[in-house]
Amino acid sequence: MGALFRLDGQVALITGAGQGLGLAMARGLAAQGAQVWINGRDGDRLQDAVDALHAEFPGQINALLCDVADEEATLAGLKRLLRHSKRLDILINNVGQRRRAPLTELDAQALRELLEVNLVGAWTLCRATADTMRAQGGGSMVNITSIAGPIARAGDAAYTTAKGALEAMTRALAAELGPDGIRVNAIAPGYFATDTNAAMAQDPGVAQWLQQRTSLGRWGQPEEIAGAAVFLASPAASYVTGHTLVVDGGYLSHF
């Protein structure tokens, strides 16, 4: 059964993987034998992540420095990856930005900037890697959405819009690319205690609220996202496409 989750000989690209959930997913895929390219736009942070993972998985980790909001740089980076690794089996579009503000404080340009990172960057990479995966006979794309896609709260309209659109894109690409053997799924994380959420994670009030609001009663830890990513990327999910796997400790189902 364990062989179903092995990724030996496969090449993966994870965007926004210099820290947090992206780094945890990179570690999870590497532990199953994948050659992993981690992407980021902060060179120092990215190198620190590569060094940390290389110590655990020598010879399996590479860095891809580029900003996914810059289409030209992203496509150039993808070409470098393919020249080096000759293939790409797994794409995880993890990079994302959040800007909490009411509608009156977010003009159209602010929305465009958020969409460029959270949606258009993922579109660009899915589109650019589809031909490669098609020629290989298949592949797996995983988009990291959010529980903010299917639900909403005041003061977060731009992020909810972007993540909702990314979930819809996942379904659309699953329908279009399925005949080519390319599976397209999504992971919708809930509240995770990442570096980005450090202040909230240390707030006793938030912890108390999550204890009441989620079935498991706590924050998620970054390493707890890795299993979902491995599953969707692996042969264990060979008949799963167009699906959003919610990893939220029971937030959406708890009333």
C-alpha positions in Angstrom: 0.0 0.0 0.0 2.8 2.4 0.8 4.1 2.2 -2.8 0.9 4.0 -3.9 2.3 7.2 -2.3 5.8 6.9 -3.6 7.0 9.6 -6.0 10.4 8.1 -7.0 11.6 9.5 -10.4 9.0 12.3 -10.4 9.9 16.0 -10.6 7.8 18.5 -8.7 7.6 22.3 -8.6 6.1 24.1 -5.6 5.6 27.8 -5.8 6.0 30.0 -2.7 7.9 27.2 -0.9 10.5 29.2 1.0 8.6 28.8 4.2 5.2 27.8 5.7 2.9 25.4 3.9 5.0 25.4 0.7 8.1 24.3 2.6 6.1 21.6 4.5 4.8 20.2 1.2 8.2 20.2 -0.3 9.5 18.2 2.6 6.6 15.8 2.3 7.1 15.2 -1.5 10.9 14.8 -1.1 10.3 12.2 1.7 8.4 10.1 -0.9 11.3 10.3 -3.3 10.4 13.2 -5.6 13.0 15.6 -7.0 11.6 18.9 -5.7 12.1 22.4 -7.1 11.1 25.1 -4.6 10.2 28.5 -5.8 10.3 31.9 -4.2 11.2 35.5 -4.9 13.3 36.2 -1.8 16.7 34.8 -2.7 18.1 34.6 0.9 15.0 32.9 2.3 14.9 30.5 -0.6 18.5 29.5 -0.2 17.9 28.9 3.5 15.1 26.6 2.6 17.1 24.7 0.0 20.0 24.3 2.5 17.6 22.9 5.2 16.0 20.5 2.8 19.2 19.4 1.2 20.5 18.3 4.6 17.6 15.9 4.8 17.3 15.0 1.2 20.7 15.4 -0.5 20.5 15.6 -4.3 16.7 16.0 -4.4 16.2 19.8 -3.9 16.7 22.7 -6.3 15.8 26.4 -6.1 13.8 28.3 -8.7 14.1 32.0 -8.0 11.4 34.1 -9.6 8.2 36.1 -8.9 5.2 34.2 -10.2 3.4 37.6 -10.7 6.0 38.2 -13.5 5.0 36.0 -16.4 8.2 36.5 -18.3 10.4 35.6 -15.3 8.2 32.6 -14.5 8.3 31.1 -18.0 12.1 31.6 -18.1 12.4 29.8 -14.8 10.3 27.0 -16.0 12.5 26.6 -19.0 15.5 26.4 -16.7 13.8 23.7 -14.7 13.0 21.6 -17.8 16.5 22.0 -19.2 17.9 20.6 -16.0 15.3 17.9 -15.1 13.9 17.1 -18.5 10.4 16.6 -17.1 7.8 17.9 -14.7 5.3 15.6 -13.1 3.8 17.6 -10.3 2.9 21.3 -10.1 1.7 22.8 -6.8 0.6 26.4 -7.1 1.0 27.4 -3.5 2.1 31.1 -3.6 -0.4 33.6 -2.4 -0.9 37.0 -1.0 -3.6 38.4 1.3 -4.8 41.9 1.8 -7.5 42.3 4.4 -9.4 45.5 3.8 -13.0 46.6 3.3 -14.4 47.2 -0.2 -14.1 50.9 0.2 -10.4 50.7 0.6 -9.7 48.3 -2.3 -9.8 49.8 -5.7 -9.8 47.8 -8.9 -6.0 48.1 -9.2 -5.6 46.5 -5.7 -7.8 43.6 -6.8 -5.8 43.2 -10.1 -2.5 43.0 -8.1 -3.9 40.3 -5.8 -5.3 38.4 -8.7 -2.0 38.5 -10.6 -0.3 36.5 -7.7 -3.2 34.3 -6.5 -4.8 33.5 -9.8 -3.0 34.6 -12.9 0.3 33.2 -11.8 -1.3 29.8 -11.3 -3.0 30.0 -14.7 0.3 30.8 -16.3 2.1 27.8 -14.8 -0.8 25.4 -15.5 -0.9 26.6 -19.1 2.9 26.4 -19.5 3.2 22.9 -18.0 0.3 21.3 -19.7 2.2 20.5 -22.9 5.0 19.0 -21.0 2.7 16.8 -18.9 0.7 15.9 -22.0 3.8 14.7 -23.8 4.8 12.6 -20.8 1.4 11.0 -20.7 0.1 12.8 -17.7 0.8 14.6 -14.5 -0.7 16.2 -11.4 -1.5 19.9 -10.8 -2.5 21.0 -7.3 -3.8 24.5 -6.6 -3.7 25.7 -3.0 -7.0 27.6 -2.5 -8.5 28.3 1.0 -11.6 27.8 3.0 -12.0 31.5 2.2 -13.1 30.3 -1.3 -16.5 28.7 -0.4 -17.1 31.0 2.6 -16.6 34.7 3.2 -16.3 37.3 5.9 -16.5 41.1 5.9 -13.3 42.9 5.1 -11.6 40.2 3.0 -13.4 40.4 -0.4 -10.4 40.5 -2.6 -8.8 37.4 -1.2 -12.1 35.5 -1.2 -12.7 36.5 -4.8 -9.2 35.3 -5.8 -9.4 32.0 -4.0 -12.9 31.3 -5.2 -11.8 31.9 -8.7 -8.8 29.5 -8.3 -11.1 26.8 -7.1 -13.3 27.3 -10.2 -10.3 27.2 -12.4 -9.3 23.9 -10.8 -12.6 22.3 -11.9 -12.4 23.9 -15.4 -8.8 22.6 -16.0 -9.7 19.2 -14.6 -12.4 18.9 -17.3 -10.1 20.2 -20.1 -7.0 18.3 -19.2 -8.4 15.0 -18.0 -8.3 13.4 -21.5 -4.6 14.0 -21.5 -4.0 12.1 -18.3 -3.5 15.4 -16.3 -5.2 15.5 -13.0 -6.1 18.9 -11.5 -7.1 19.2 -7.9 -7.0 21.7 -5.0 -6.3 21.8 -1.3 -8.2 24.3 0.8 -6.3 24.9 4.0 -8.0 26.3 7.1 -6.2 28.0 10.0 -2.5 27.0 10.0 0.1 28.3 12.5 2.6 29.5 9.8 5.1 32.3 10.1 2.7 34.5 8.3 0.1 33.9 11.0 2.5 34.0 13.9 0.9 36.9 15.7 -2.6 35.3 15.4 -1.2 31.9 16.5 0.1 33.4 19.7 -3.2 35.1 20.5 -5.0 33.2 23.3 -8.3 34.7 22.1 -7.9 33.2 18.6 -6.9 29.8 20.1 -10.0 29.8 22.3 -12.2 30.7 19.3 -10.7 27.9 17.2 -11.3 25.5 20.1 -15.0 26.3 19.8 -15.2 26.8 16.0 -13.3 23.7 14.7 -14.0 20.0 15.3 -10.3 19.4 16.3 -10.3 22.5 18.4 -6.8 23.9 17.5 -4.5 25.4 14.9 -3.2 23.2 12.2 0.6 22.7 12.1 2.4 23.3 8.7 3.5 19.6 8.5 -0.1 18.5 8.6 -0.7 19.8 5.0 2.0 17.5 3.6 -0.1 14.3 3.5 -2.8 16.0 1.4 -0.2 17.2 -1.1 1.4 13.8 -1.3 -1.9 12.0 -1.8 -3.1 14.3 -4.6 0.3 14.1 -6.3 0.7 10.3 -6.0 -0.7 7.2 -7.8 -3.0 6.8 -4.7 -5.1 9.6 -6.2 -5.0 8.3 -9.8 -8.8 8.5 -10.1 -9.2 11.9 -8.3 -9.5 15.1 -10.4 -11.5 18.3 -10.1 -11.7 17.8 -6.3 -11.0 20.3 -3.5 -9.6 18.6 -0.5 -10.4 20.6 2.6 -7.7 20.5 5.4 -9.2 22.7 8.1 -9.6 20.6 11.3 -13.3 20.5 10.7 -13.9 24.3 10.4 -16.3 24.0 7.5 -18.3 21.1 9.0 -18.4 22.3 12.6 -21.5 24.1 13.8 
